[in-house]
Amino acid sequence: MNKAITMRAKKLLPGLLRIKRILYRRLEEQLRSLEEQGASLKVKKRLRVKLRGYRNEINALEKVCGRGDPPVFGELLLLLLLPEKNSEYQLGDVAEKYRKLEAKKGSKVATLNYYGEVIREAWPRIRKVLWWVILVWLSHQI
Amino acid sequence: MSEPNYSLGSLEERVLMAVGFLNGEGYGTSIRQAIEEATGRGIAVGALYSTLDRLERKGLLVSWQGEPTPERSGRPKRYFRITAPGEQALEAAEAARQKLRVVRQEGFSPA
């Protein structure tokens, strides 16, 4: 029972990390705009303390979930393309490959490879659509 | 219990061989890597899992869920192990190939 709860909680951590990163970025923007407006020191200090808190939480979450995330848009596309039954395992496999490549060859190569995986997955559907387009075009020509 | 289905497609055979070779340590990434290294051709992750599911339905493989890990964005692994019928299916495929090799060497004579 406890193991099942831990497993479920661990599944939620990557999502939580993403939310924390978004909040951190928003807070950073807020602080920047306040500095431009010339806000009081007290307000800025309060925001900085909040920012530090978020940074610590993000660091702790990154220790569990890993640092470099695969591209969000690519992940979303894969989620739409892959059958629901195995999507968790498959996304995990592709994410693992992404991280290995990122460590070896950098994030650009890893991102390109990730989108390569997306195209590979989508190719049968793209091919089907292309055939239909060609057939419709041919029927209009005749 | 139903009789195991020993007929294997070429992709099924490759996947089953890789799972057998990895000896209980096989999961999506390692199986793909093993196939890529052996054949020089990659395999799409969706195609791999549909083949693995098919083999599991035939009773040639068993799978279980592993722990979620940080490098997989907190997602779990699905491990695979070949079963005794799986081993037999590989042996049957190998025997069929041997027979065909003999036929090719000796020539085909229809009865």
gemmi code that builds the backbone of each chain (N, CA, C; Angstrom):
import gemmi

chains = {
    "A": [
        ("MET", (0.836, -1.206, 0.000), (0.000, 0.000, 0.000), (0.870, 1.255, 0.000)),
        ("ASN", (1.855, 1.297, 0.952), (2.750, 2.448, 1.033), (3.566, 2.609, -0.235)),
        ("LYS", (4.001, 1.459, -0.799), (4.821, 1.478, -2.012), (3.999, 2.072, -3.161)),
        ("ALA", (2.727, 1.671, -3.240), (1.844, 2.172, -4.299), (1.664, 3.682, -4.186)),
        ("ILE", (1.519, 4.162, -2.955), (1.355, 5.608, -2.741), (2.624, 6.348, -3.150)),
        ("THR", (3.803, 5.805, -2.763), (5.080, 6.433, -3.126), (5.233, 6.491, -4.638)),
        ("MET", (4.875, 5.372, -5.324), (4.991, 5.323, -6.784), (4.117, 6.401, -7.410)),
        ("ARG", (2.880, 6.539, -6.900), (1.946, 7.522, -7.440), (2.465, 8.943, -7.207)),
        ("ALA", (3.016, 9.169, -6.012), (3.554, 10.493, -5.683), (4.743, 10.821, -6.578)),
        ("LYS", (5.587, 9.814, -6.853), (6.765, 10.030, -7.704), (6.352, 10.412, -9.120)),
        ("LYS", (5.207, 9.864, -9.582), (4.716, 10.185, -10.916), (4.324, 11.653, -11.019)),
        ("LEU", (3.907, 12.235, -9.889), (3.440, 13.620, -9.888), (4.585, 14.631, -9.867)),
        ("LEU", (5.786, 14.166, -9.462), (6.907, 15.095, -9.270), (7.328, 15.860, -10.528)),
        ("PRO", (7.440, 15.201, -11.721), (7.839, 15.978, -12.906), (6.871, 17.125, -13.202)),
        ("GLY", (5.577, 16.873, -13.027), (4.572, 17.923, -13.255), (4.750, 19.068, -12.273)),
        ("LEU", (5.012, 18.701, -11.021), (5.217, 19.702, -9.966), (6.450, 20.562, -10.270)),
        ("LEU", (7.510, 19.904, -10.765), (8.743, 20.617, -11.121), (8.471, 21.649, -12.208)),
        ("ARG", (7.674, 21.231, -13.198), (7.353, 22.151, -14.294), (6.583, 23.373, -13.779)),
        ("ILE", (5.610, 23.123, -12.904), (4.807, 24.221, -12.346), (5.704, 25.181, -11.556)),
        ("LYS", (6.604, 24.603, -10.751), (7.516, 25.437, -9.941), (8.398, 26.295, -10.841)),
        ("ARG", (8.865, 25.707, -11.955), (9.721, 26.461, -12.887), (8.950, 27.639, -13.485)),
        ("ILE", (7.684, 27.388, -13.865), (6.846, 28.460, -14.438), (6.655, 29.573, -13.409)),
        ("LEU", (6.324, 29.165, -12.175), (6.104, 30.166, -11.112), (7.373, 30.975, -10.851)),
        ("TYR", (8.521, 30.277, -10.885), (9.810, 30.933, -10.653), (10.066, 31.987, -11.724)),
        ("ARG", (9.809, 31.584, -13.007), (10.024, 32.513, -14.122), (9.106, 33.733, -13.997)),
        ("ARG", (7.838, 33.503, -13.619), (6.875, 34.605, -13.461), (7.328, 35.572, -12.358)),
        ("LEU", (7.796, 34.979, -11.271), (8.246, 35.798, -10.136), (9.465, 36.635, -10.516)),
        ("GLU", (10.339, 36.013, -11.322), (11.528, 36.719, -11.814), (11.128, 37.932, -12.650)),
        ("GLU", (10.141, 37.721, -13.555), (9.646, 38.813, -14.410), (9.038, 39.924, -13.555)),
        ("GLN", (8.281, 39.478, -12.549), (7.630, 40.441, -11.644), (8.676, 41.310, -10.943)),
        ("LEU", (9.746, 40.657, -10.484), (10.811, 41.378, -9.784), (11.491, 42.377, -10.724)),
        ("ARG", (11.713, 41.925, -11.979), (12.363, 42.793, -12.967), (11.507, 44.044, -13.226)),
        ("SER", (10.197, 43.804, -13.409), (9.328, 44.959, -13.698), (9.236, 45.886, -12.488)),
        ("LEU", (9.276, 45.304, -11.278), (9.239, 46.143, -10.069), (10.500, 46.993, -9.950)),
        ("GLU", (11.638, 46.387, -10.352), (12.904, 47.130, -10.319), (12.879, 48.290, -11.305)),
        ("GLU", (12.253, 48.019, -12.480), (12.143, 49.094, -13.492), (11.249, 50.226, -12.996)),
        ("GLN", (10.183, 49.847, -12.263), (9.249, 50.850, -11.756), (9.806, 51.597, -10.533)),
        ("GLY", (10.869, 51.049, -9.965), (11.482, 51.662, -8.793), (10.691, 51.414, -7.518)),
        ("ALA", (10.310, 50.162, -7.309), (9.525, 49.802, -6.115), (10.394, 49.876, -4.848)),
        ("SER", (9.719, 49.862, -3.690), (10.456, 49.996, -2.427), (11.321, 48.765, -2.147)),
        ("LEU", (12.356, 48.963, -1.346), (13.305, 47.892, -1.021), (12.624, 46.719, -0.317)),
        ("LYS", (11.622, 47.058, 0.536), (10.931, 46.042, 1.340), (10.196, 45.047, 0.431)),
        ("VAL", (9.512, 45.596, -0.564), (8.756, 44.738, -1.507), (9.707, 43.849, -2.283)),
        ("LYS", (10.807, 44.455, -2.754), (11.771, 43.690, -3.558), (12.424, 42.583, -2.723)),
        ("LYS", (12.709, 42.903, -1.461), (13.347, 41.919, -0.578), (12.411, 40.721, -0.366)),
        ("ARG", (11.098, 41.055, -0.184), (10.127, 39.975, 0.045), (10.073, 39.031, -1.178)),
        ("LEU", (10.109, 39.650, -2.366), (10.081, 38.839, -3.598), (11.336, 37.989, -3.741)),
        ("ARG", (12.473, 38.570, -3.358), (13.748, 37.831, -3.475), (13.766, 36.615, -2.550)),
        ("VAL", (13.205, 36.792, -1.367), (13.139, 35.665, -0.412), (12.258, 34.555, -0.991)),
        ("LYS", (11.128, 34.975, -1.598), (10.211, 34.017, -2.213), (10.910, 33.269, -3.360)),
        ("LEU", (11.668, 34.045, -4.147), (12.409, 33.459, -5.282), (13.413, 32.423, -4.803)),
        ("ARG", (14.115, 32.747, -3.724), (15.114, 31.823, -3.182), (14.443, 30.525, -2.728)),
        ("GLY", (13.284, 30.685, -2.122), (12.521, 29.518, -1.678), (12.162, 28.616, -2.845)),
        ("TYR", (11.679, 29.235, -3.938), (11.326, 28.468, -5.138), (12.552, 27.766, -5.713)),
        ("ARG", (13.697, 28.496, -5.734), (14.927, 27.929, -6.303), (15.336, 26.677, -5.515)),
        ("ASN", (15.231, 26.764, -4.188), (15.590, 25.608, -3.348), (14.680, 24.419, -3.640)),
        ("GLU", (13.365, 24.723, -3.776), (12.414, 23.641, -4.078), (12.715, 23.010, -5.435)),
        ("ILE", (13.020, 23.887, -6.430), (13.340, 23.390, -7.776), (14.587, 22.515, -7.735)),
        ("ASN", (15.609, 22.968, -7.008), (16.850, 22.181, -6.893), (16.569, 20.811, -6.289)),
        ("ALA", (15.737, 20.792, -5.247), (15.421, 19.514, -4.584), (14.655, 18.598, -5.537)),
        ("LEU", (13.714, 19.181, -6.297), (12.933, 18.368, -7.242), (13.805, 17.867, -8.389)),
        ("GLU", (14.754, 18.727, -8.839), (15.641, 18.325, -9.938), (16.540, 17.159, -9.536)),
        ("LYS", (16.838, 17.073, -8.244), (17.657, 15.946, -7.764), (16.908, 14.628, -7.963)),
        ("VAL", (15.577, 14.678, -7.842), (14.755, 13.468, -7.990), (14.396, 13.238, -9.455)),
        ("CYS", (13.990, 14.293, -10.152), (13.450, 14.126, -11.510), (14.474, 14.292, -12.627)),
        ("GLY", (15.671, 14.815, -12.324), (16.643, 15.084, -13.380), (16.546, 16.525, -13.843)),
        ("ARG", (17.604, 16.998, -14.554), (17.680, 18.417, -14.880), (17.082, 18.759, -16.237)),
        ("GLY", (17.701, 18.245, -17.301), (17.263, 18.627, -18.649), (15.980, 17.907, -19.040)),
        ("ASP", (14.939, 18.673, -19.285), (13.681, 18.043, -19.693), (13.610, 17.933, -21.212)),
        ("PRO", (12.992, 16.880, -21.721), (12.780, 16.808, -23.163), (11.828, 17.931, -23.605)),
        ("PRO", (11.835, 18.280, -24.902), (10.968, 19.375, -25.353), (9.490, 19.095, -25.059)),
        ("VAL", (8.823, 20.099, -24.498), (7.435, 19.906, -24.057), (6.511, 19.636, -25.253)),
        ("PHE", (6.722, 20.396, -26.352), (5.849, 20.227, -27.524), (6.014, 18.822, -28.114)),
        ("GLY", (7.265, 18.368, -28.178), (7.535, 17.027, -28.694), (6.883, 15.957, -27.830)),
        ("GLU", (6.965, 16.164, -26.524), (6.378, 15.218, -25.567), (4.852, 15.155, -25.745)),
        ("LEU", (4.265, 16.344, -25.960), (2.815, 16.425, -26.155), (2.403, 15.691, -27.432)),
        ("LEU", (3.199, 15.898, -28.498), (2.908, 15.219, -29.768), (2.988, 13.705, -29.597)),
        ("LEU", (4.035, 13.266, -28.891), (4.198, 11.820, -28.666), (3.031, 11.262, -27.847)),
        ("LEU", (2.610, 12.054, -26.875), (1.494, 11.636, -26.024), (0.217, 11.441, -26.863)),
        ("LEU", (0.057, 12.305, -27.892), (-1.108, 12.196, -28.761), (-0.982, 11.015, -29.718)),
        ("LEU", (0.270, 10.737, -30.141), (0.493, 9.705, -31.151), (0.522, 8.289, -30.579)),
        ("LEU", (1.058, 8.163, -29.367), (1.263, 6.820, -28.807), (-0.013, 6.276, -28.177)),
        ("PRO", (-0.233, 4.969, -28.281), (-1.404, 4.399, -27.610), (-1.299, 4.570, -26.097)),
        ("GLU", (-2.456, 4.815, -25.458), (-2.472, 5.182, -24.038), (-1.882, 4.085, -23.140)),
        ("LYS", (-2.069, 2.835, -23.559), (-1.691, 1.697, -22.712), (-0.213, 1.741, -22.269)),
        ("ASN", (0.665, 2.006, -23.254), (2.100, 1.960, -22.952), (2.748, 3.327, -22.944)),
        ("SER", (1.970, 4.390, -23.014), (2.561, 5.718, -23.240), (3.555, 6.109, -22.133)),
        ("GLU", (3.261, 5.723, -20.888), (4.162, 6.064, -19.773), (5.561, 5.470, -19.993)),
        ("TYR", (5.591, 4.175, -20.369), (6.875, 3.492, -20.568), (7.602, 4.058, -21.786)),
        ("GLN", (6.810, 4.300, -22.862), (7.424, 4.767, -24.103), (7.999, 6.172, -23.933)),
        ("LEU", (7.220, 7.044, -23.274), (7.722, 8.408, -23.029), (8.970, 8.364, -22.144)),
        ("GLY", (8.972, 7.447, -21.191), (10.141, 7.264, -20.321), (11.361, 6.833, -21.122)),
        ("ASP", (11.155, 5.896, -22.064), (12.258, 5.427, -22.913), (12.840, 6.566, -23.734)),
        ("VAL", (11.948, 7.361, -24.344), (12.418, 8.456, -25.204), (13.108, 9.531, -24.359)),
        ("ALA", (12.566, 9.777, -23.151), (13.182, 10.769, -22.256), (14.579, 10.301, -21.829)),
        ("GLU", (14.703, 9.004, -21.569), (16.006, 8.447, -21.161), (17.032, 8.619, -22.276)),
        ("LYS", (16.592, 8.342, -23.514), (17.487, 8.494, -24.676), (17.882, 9.963, -24.828)),
        ("TYR", (16.895, 10.850, -24.618), (17.149, 12.295, -24.723), (18.243, 12.713, -23.742)),
        ("ARG", (18.120, 12.255, -22.486), (19.081, 12.660, -21.448), (20.486, 12.111, -21.731)),
        ("LYS", (20.542, 10.863, -22.224), (21.846, 10.267, -22.546), (22.521, 11.059, -23.653)),
        ("LEU", (21.724, 11.395, -24.703), (22.272, 12.153, -25.829), (22.662, 13.564, -25.410)),
        ("GLU", (21.839, 14.158, -24.539), (22.107, 15.519, -24.066), (23.456, 15.572, -23.337)),
        ("ALA", (23.693, 14.549, -22.519), (24.954, 14.498, -21.767), (26.147, 14.280, -22.701)),
        ("LYS", (25.929, 13.508, -23.794), (27.030, 13.183, -24.702), (27.269, 14.273, -25.741)),
        ("LYS", (26.146, 14.716, -26.396), (26.308, 15.583, -27.575), (25.645, 16.948, -27.466)),
        ("GLY", (25.056, 17.247, -26.337), (24.434, 18.559, -26.170), (22.944, 18.547, -26.454)),
        ("SER", (22.281, 19.652, -26.024), (20.820, 19.654, -26.068), (20.255, 19.784, -27.484)),
        ("LYS", (21.004, 20.457, -28.404), (20.494, 20.631, -29.771), (20.339, 19.268, -30.466)),
        ("VAL", (21.389, 18.473, -30.381), (21.370, 17.139, -31.008), (20.278, 16.288, -30.365)),
        ("ALA", (20.184, 16.379, -29.021), (19.180, 15.583, -28.303), (17.766, 15.992, -28.707)),
        ("THR", (17.539, 17.315, -28.861), (16.216, 17.792, -29.253), (15.881, 17.331, -30.676)),
        ("LEU", (16.872, 17.450, -31.575), (16.650, 17.000, -32.961), (16.292, 15.521, -32.989)),
        ("ASN", (17.033, 14.736, -32.199), (16.775, 13.301, -32.130), (15.374, 13.028, -31.585)),
        ("TYR", (14.966, 13.842, -30.605), (13.643, 13.667, -29.992), (12.547, 13.881, -31.046)),
        ("TYR", (12.710, 14.973, -31.838), (11.721, 15.231, -32.885), (11.788, 14.163, -33.986)),
        ("GLY", (12.995, 13.592, -34.172), (13.136, 12.461, -35.096), (12.248, 11.297, -34.651)),
        ("GLU", (12.243, 11.074, -33.340), (11.406, 9.996, -32.774), (9.922, 10.299, -33.022)),
        ("VAL", (9.569, 11.590, -32.873), (8.173, 11.995, -33.076), (7.767, 11.729, -34.529)),
        ("ILE", (8.647, 12.122, -35.474), (8.342, 11.924, -36.905), (8.255, 10.431, -37.229)),
        ("ARG", (9.167, 9.662, -36.647), (9.179, 8.217, -36.851), (7.841, 7.602, -36.422)),
        ("GLU", (7.342, 8.131, -35.298), (6.073, 7.631, -34.756), (4.889, 8.071, -35.609)),
        ("ALA", (5.007, 9.296, -36.168), (3.890, 9.865, -36.934), (3.921, 9.430, -38.397)),
        ("TRP", (5.063, 8.911, -38.869), (5.253, 8.635, -40.285), (4.150, 7.761, -40.910)),
        ("PRO", (3.711, 6.645, -40.296), (2.643, 5.854, -40.921), (1.385, 6.673, -41.184)),
        ("ARG", (1.033, 7.570, -40.240), (-0.160, 8.414, -40.430), (0.077, 9.454, -41.516)),
        ("ILE", (1.289, 10.043, -41.525), (1.602, 11.054, -42.549), (1.525, 10.408, -43.938)),
        ("ARG", (2.087, 9.178, -44.030), (2.096, 8.466, -45.304), (0.679, 8.199, -45.795)),
        ("LYS", (-0.198, 7.815, -44.865), (-1.591, 7.542, -45.211), (-2.264, 8.800, -45.762)),
        ("VAL", (-2.042, 9.923, -45.071), (-2.641, 11.194, -45.497), (-2.099, 11.586, -46.867)),
        ("LEU", (-0.764, 11.400, -47.061), (-0.152, 11.750, -48.344), (-0.762, 10.947, -49.484)),
        ("TRP", (-0.983, 9.642, -49.233), (-1.590, 8.798, -50.263), (-2.978, 9.308, -50.627)),
        ("TRP", (-3.753, 9.683, -49.615), (-5.097, 10.212, -49.869), (-5.033, 11.496, -50.684)),
        ("VAL", (-4.080, 12.365, -50.331), (-3.919, 13.637, -51.053), (-3.580, 13.354, -52.517)),
        ("ILE", (-2.658, 12.405, -52.746), (-2.272, 12.053, -54.122), (-3.460, 11.477, -54.881)),
        ("LEU", (-4.217, 10.599, -54.226), (-5.380, 9.972, -54.873), (-6.423, 11.018, -55.253)),
        ("VAL", (-6.702, 11.946, -54.341), (-7.693, 12.999, -54.609), (-7.211, 13.890, -55.747)),
        ("TRP", (-5.906, 14.209, -55.710), (-5.330, 15.055, -56.755), (-5.432, 14.352, -58.118)),
        ("LEU", (-5.097, 13.054, -58.147), (-5.174, 12.290, -59.386), (-6.598, 12.204, -59.913)),
        ("SER", (-7.553, 11.987, -58.986), (-8.954, 11.893, -59.423), (-9.444, 13.220, -60.023)),
        ("HIS", (-8.895, 14.333, -59.560), (-9.257, 15.631, -60.132), (-8.611, 15.830, -61.493)),
        ("GLN", (-7.428, 15.210, -61.681), (-6.700, 15.363, -62.956), (-7.362, 14.582, -64.087)),
        ("ILE", (-7.955, 13.415, -63.716), (-8.540, 12.544, -64.760), (-9.906, 13.088, -65.195)),
    ],
    "B": [
        ("MET", (-5.337, -24.493, -20.613), (-4.444, -23.479, -21.182), (-4.310, -23.692, -22.686)),
        ("SER", (-4.296, -22.558, -23.453), (-4.221, -22.695, -24.901), (-2.802, -23.035, -25.348)),
        ("GLU", (-2.709, -23.701, -26.496), (-1.419, -24.089, -27.073), (-0.638, -22.841, -27.474)),
        ("PRO", (0.638, -22.704, -27.090), (1.368, -21.488, -27.481), (1.552, -21.372, -28.992)),
        ("ASN", (1.490, -20.115, -29.488), (1.640, -19.871, -30.915), (3.122, -19.685, -31.226)),
        ("TYR", (3.712, -20.624, -31.974), (5.142, -20.579, -32.227), (5.502, -19.843, -33.513)),
        ("SER", (4.510, -19.448, -34.307), (4.846, -18.775, -35.566), (5.268, -17.333, -35.269)),
        ("LEU", (6.439, -16.972, -35.793), (6.988, -15.639, -35.498), (7.245, -14.863, -36.782)),
        ("GLY", (6.936, -13.568, -36.751), (7.309, -12.688, -37.842), (8.766, -12.305, -37.665)),
        ("SER", (9.350, -11.639, -38.682), (10.788, -11.344, -38.574), (11.072, -10.343, -37.451)),
        ("LEU", (10.198, -9.329, -37.311), (10.410, -8.345, -36.231), (10.206, -9.006, -34.867)),
        ("GLU", (9.185, -9.863, -34.783), (8.918, -10.585, -33.528), (10.132, -11.418, -33.125)),
        ("GLU", (10.728, -12.058, -34.132), (11.879, -12.919, -33.850), (13.055, -12.086, -33.334)),
        ("ARG", (13.282, -10.945, -33.989), (14.390, -10.078, -33.570), (14.185, -9.586, -32.135)),
        ("VAL", (12.928, -9.160, -31.855), (12.628, -8.628, -30.521), (12.771, -9.723, -29.468)),
        ("LEU", (12.257, -10.902, -29.789), (12.330, -12.023, -28.842), (13.785, -12.416, -28.560)),
        ("MET", (14.606, -12.396, -29.619), (16.029, -12.713, -29.459), (16.701, -11.696, -28.542)),
        ("ALA", (16.393, -10.410, -28.765), (16.993, -9.344, -27.942), (16.581, -9.494, -26.484)),
        ("VAL", (15.302, -9.808, -26.253), (14.811, -9.978, -24.870), (15.514, -11.177, -24.228)),
        ("GLY", (15.665, -12.246, -24.986), (16.349, -13.446, -24.486), (17.802, -13.155, -24.158)),
        ("PHE", (18.438, -12.382, -25.031), (19.852, -12.040, -24.853), (20.049, -11.173, -23.602)),
        ("LEU", (19.078, -10.264, -23.345), (19.214, -9.350, -22.194), (18.896, -10.035, -20.860)),
        ("ASN", (18.291, -11.206, -20.930), (18.145, -12.080, -19.762), (17.499, -11.407, -18.534)),
        ("GLY", (16.276, -10.901, -18.718), (15.543, -10.309, -17.595), (15.861, -8.852, -17.319)),
        ("GLU", (16.885, -8.323, -18.012), (17.277, -6.918, -17.813), (16.729, -6.045, -18.950)),
        ("GLY", (15.974, -6.658, -19.856), (15.510, -5.949, -21.051), (14.325, -5.042, -20.783)),
        ("TYR", (14.432, -3.787, -21.172), (13.291, -2.871, -21.175), (13.397, -2.075, -22.470)),
        ("GLY", (12.386, -1.232, -22.750), (12.298, -0.548, -24.042), (13.620, -0.091, -24.635)),
        ("THR", (14.353, 0.766, -23.899), (15.584, 1.360, -24.448), (16.645, 0.303, -24.729)),
        ("SER", (16.845, -0.610, -23.771), (17.925, -1.600, -23.956), (17.586, -2.560, -25.099)),
        ("ILE", (16.306, -2.899, -25.243), (15.915, -3.803, -26.339), (16.147, -3.103, -27.687)),
        ("ARG", (15.741, -1.837, -27.768), (15.931, -1.070, -29.011), (17.414, -0.986, -29.357)),
        ("GLN", (18.221, -0.713, -28.344), (19.676, -0.593, -28.542), (20.261, -1.913, -29.053)),
        ("ALA", (19.826, -3.019, -28.430), (20.349, -4.337, -28.817), (19.987, -4.631, -30.271)),
        ("ILE", (18.738, -4.310, -30.671), (18.312, -4.570, -32.050), (19.094, -3.686, -33.019)),
        ("GLU", (19.265, -2.410, -32.632), (19.984, -1.468, -33.496), (21.426, -1.913, -33.703)),
        ("GLU", (22.064, -2.352, -32.613), (23.464, -2.781, -32.704), (23.607, -4.047, -33.539)),
        ("ALA", (22.629, -4.950, -33.409), (22.733, -6.232, -34.113), (22.389, -6.102, -35.593)),
        ("THR", (21.383, -5.287, -35.916), (20.917, -5.234, -37.307), (21.331, -3.971, -38.045)),
        ("GLY", (21.740, -2.950, -37.285), (22.110, -1.685, -37.920), (20.899, -0.856, -38.311)),
        ("ARG", (19.720, -1.323, -37.956), (18.486, -0.578, -38.281), (17.711, -0.294, -37.006)),
        ("GLY", (17.244, 0.941, -36.909), (16.468, 1.329, -35.734), (15.036, 0.830, -35.801)),
        ("ILE", (14.340, 0.965, -34.697), (12.945, 0.544, -34.652), (12.168, 1.608, -33.868)),
        ("ALA", (11.006, 1.982, -34.380), (10.207, 3.019, -33.707), (9.701, 2.479, -32.375)),
        ("VAL", (9.627, 3.370, -31.393), (9.250, 2.943, -30.039), (7.823, 2.361, -30.006)),
        ("GLY", (6.933, 2.909, -30.819), (5.551, 2.402, -30.877), (5.501, 0.993, -31.452)),
        ("ALA", (6.297, 0.780, -32.528), (6.343, -0.538, -33.179), (6.913, -1.575, -32.217)),
        ("LEU", (7.923, -1.165, -31.441), (8.550, -2.094, -30.496), (7.533, -2.552, -29.443)),
        ("TYR", (6.810, -1.589, -28.872), (5.884, -1.952, -27.792), (4.690, -2.754, -28.306)),
        ("SER", (4.236, -2.466, -29.547), (3.124, -3.274, -30.059), (3.588, -4.712, -30.296)),
        ("THR", (4.852, -4.871, -30.743), (5.406, -6.225, -30.935), (5.553, -6.933, -29.586)),
        ("LEU", (6.063, -6.191, -28.596), (6.240, -6.792, -27.264), (4.889, -7.219, -26.672)),
        ("ASP", (3.868, -6.375, -26.883), (2.518, -6.730, -26.394), (2.000, -7.998, -27.057)),
        ("ARG", (2.246, -8.062, -28.386), (1.791, -9.233, -29.150), (2.482, -10.502, -28.635)),
        ("LEU", (3.773, -10.397, -28.405), (4.532, -11.564, -27.918), (4.070, -11.966, -26.520)),
        ("GLU", (3.715, -10.980, -25.725), (3.235, -11.282, -24.366), (1.874, -11.981, -24.428)),
        ("ARG", (1.034, -11.513, -25.358), (-0.285, -12.153, -25.527), (-0.137, -13.608, -25.969)),
        ("LYS", (0.904, -13.875, -26.780), (1.150, -15.250, -27.240), (1.767, -16.112, -26.135)),
        ("GLY", (2.161, -15.492, -25.041), (2.747, -16.234, -23.917), (4.231, -16.473, -24.070)),
        ("LEU", (4.887, -15.728, -24.987), (6.310, -15.946, -25.226), (7.184, -15.034, -24.356)),
        ("LEU", (6.541, -14.042, -23.749), (7.248, -13.089, -22.878), (6.428, -12.834, -21.630)),
        ("VAL", (7.100, -12.397, -20.575), (6.365, -11.864, -19.415), (6.950, -10.479, -19.118)),
        ("SER", (6.114, -9.599, -18.573), (6.613, -8.260, -18.267), (6.218, -7.858, -16.858)),
        ("TRP", (6.981, -6.947, -16.292), (6.649, -6.394, -14.984), (7.158, -4.948, -14.918)),
        ("GLN", (6.527, -4.182, -14.035), (6.878, -2.766, -13.944), (8.023, -2.527, -12.972)),
        ("GLY", (8.974, -1.692, -13.390), (10.089, -1.333, -12.515), (9.811, -0.021, -11.794)),
        ("GLU", (10.816, 0.439, -11.077), (10.690, 1.696, -10.313), (10.840, 2.901, -11.242)),
        ("PRO", (10.133, 4.006, -10.952), (10.375, 5.226, -11.737), (11.763, 5.793, -11.425)),
        ("THR", (12.459, 6.300, -12.449), (13.814, 6.829, -12.220), (13.906, 8.284, -12.693)),
        ("PRO", (14.838, 9.063, -12.108), (14.960, 10.481, -12.492), (15.295, 10.685, -13.967)),
        ("GLU", (16.184, 9.817, -14.528), (16.576, 10.041, -15.932), (15.437, 9.771, -16.909)),
        ("ARG", (14.360, 9.138, -16.410), (13.180, 8.894, -17.258), (12.062, 9.863, -16.878)),
        ("SER", (12.395, 11.010, -16.342), (11.417, 12.019, -15.894), (10.422, 11.416, -14.908)),
        ("GLY", (10.900, 10.527, -14.071), (10.041, 9.929, -13.049), (9.080, 8.888, -13.584)),
        ("ARG", (9.348, 8.399, -14.800), (8.455, 7.379, -15.379), (9.055, 5.983, -15.167)),
        ("PRO", (8.191, 4.975, -14.982), (8.736, 3.631, -14.697), (9.214, 2.909, -15.955)),
        ("LYS", (10.016, 1.860, -15.729), (10.453, 0.995, -16.830), (9.513, -0.202, -16.880)),
        ("ARG", (9.403, -0.828, -18.057), (8.672, -2.093, -18.135), (9.679, -3.150, -18.579)),
        ("TYR", (9.986, -4.055, -17.672), (10.981, -5.091, -17.949), (10.322, -6.293, -18.617)),
        ("PHE", (11.111, -6.996, -19.451), (10.605, -8.182, -20.148), (11.560, -9.356, -19.941)),
        ("ARG", (10.959, -10.537, -19.867), (11.768, -11.768, -19.768), (11.142, -12.817, -20.671)),
        ("ILE", (11.986, -13.573, -21.332), (11.505, -14.615, -22.238), (11.016, -15.814, -21.416)),
        ("THR", (9.949, -16.471, -21.881), (9.425, -17.645, -21.168), (9.915, -18.927, -21.862)),
        ("ALA", (9.579, -20.067, -21.267), (9.992, -21.345, -21.876), (9.379, -21.504, -23.278)),
        ("PRO", (8.069, -21.223, -23.461), (7.532, -21.277, -24.834), (8.229, -20.298, -25.779)),
        ("GLY", (8.690, -19.173, -25.255), (9.429, -18.203, -26.072), (10.732, -18.798, -26.578)),
        ("GLU", (11.435, -19.484, -25.672), (12.690, -20.163, -26.056), (12.407, -21.211, -27.127)),
        ("GLN", (11.298, -21.951, -26.911), (10.937, -23.004, -27.881), (10.619, -22.383, -29.246)),
        ("ALA", (9.931, -21.230, -29.216), (9.578, -20.556, -30.472), (10.830, -20.143, -31.228)),
        ("LEU", (11.836, -19.653, -30.486), (13.097, -19.262, -31.135), (13.807, -20.478, -31.721)),
        ("GLU", (13.769, -21.584, -30.963), (14.398, -22.817, -31.457), (13.689, -23.314, -32.712)),
        ("ALA", (12.329, -23.231, -32.699), (11.543, -23.673, -33.860), (11.873, -22.820, -35.078)),
        ("ALA", (12.028, -21.502, -34.871), (12.361, -20.598, -35.972), (13.742, -20.935, -36.534)),
        ("GLU", (14.672, -21.229, -35.620), (16.037, -21.568, -36.023), (16.037, -22.892, -36.804)),
        ("ALA", (15.238, -23.858, -36.325), (15.159, -25.169, -36.996), (14.590, -25.008, -38.399)),
        ("ALA", (13.559, -24.145, -38.536), (12.949, -23.918, -39.851), (13.974, -23.296, -40.796)),
        ("ARG", (14.778, -22.390, -40.261), (15.810, -21.741, -41.084), (16.858, -22.758, -41.531)),
        ("GLN", (17.220, -23.654, -40.620), (18.198, -24.706, -40.944), (17.672, -25.590, -42.084)),
        ("LYS", (16.387, -25.949, -41.960), (15.771, -26.804, -42.986), (15.833, -26.116, -44.344)),
        ("LEU", (15.481, -24.828, -44.360), (15.503, -24.065, -45.610), (16.918, -23.990, -46.187)),
        ("ARG", (17.908, -23.893, -45.299), (19.302, -23.825, -45.733), (19.690, -25.140, -46.423)),
        ("VAL", (19.247, -26.245, -45.817), (19.535, -27.574, -46.386), (18.870, -27.696, -47.753)),
        ("VAL", (17.602, -27.246, -47.828), (16.866, -27.314, -49.098), (17.590, -26.494, -50.157)),
        ("ARG", (18.089, -25.331, -49.776), (18.783, -24.453, -50.732), (20.069, -25.102, -51.237)),
        ("GLN", (20.763, -25.815, -50.324), (22.030, -26.462, -50.705), (21.798, -27.702, -51.558)),
        ("GLU", (20.772, -28.485, -51.193), (20.553, -29.768, -51.880), (19.612, -29.647, -53.064)),
        ("GLY", (18.921, -28.534, -53.135), (17.970, -28.339, -54.224), (16.595, -28.845, -53.851)),
        ("PHE", (15.559, -28.181, -54.366), (14.182, -28.528, -54.013), (13.638, -29.534, -55.021)),
        ("SER", (13.145, -30.682, -54.493), (12.560, -31.674, -55.403), (11.116, -31.939, -54.987)),
        ("PRO", (10.135, -31.414, -55.725), (8.735, -31.637, -55.338), (8.345, -33.097, -55.508)),
        ("ALA", (7.543, -33.596, -54.544), (7.154, -35.012, -54.573), (6.197, -35.282, -55.729)),
    ],
}
model = gemmi.Model(1)
for chain_id, residues in chains.items():
    chain = gemmi.Chain(chain_id)
    for i, (resn, *xyz) in enumerate(residues, 1):
        res = gemmi.Residue()
        res.name, res.seqid = resn, gemmi.SeqId(i, " ")
        for name, pos in zip(("N", "CA", "C"), xyz):
            atom = gemmi.Atom()
            atom.name, atom.element = name, gemmi.Element(name[0])
            atom.pos, atom.b_iso = gemmi.Position(*pos), 0.0
            res.add_atom(atom)
        chain.add_residue(res)
    model.add_chain(chain)
structure = gemmi.Structure()
structure.add_model(model)
structure.setup_entities()
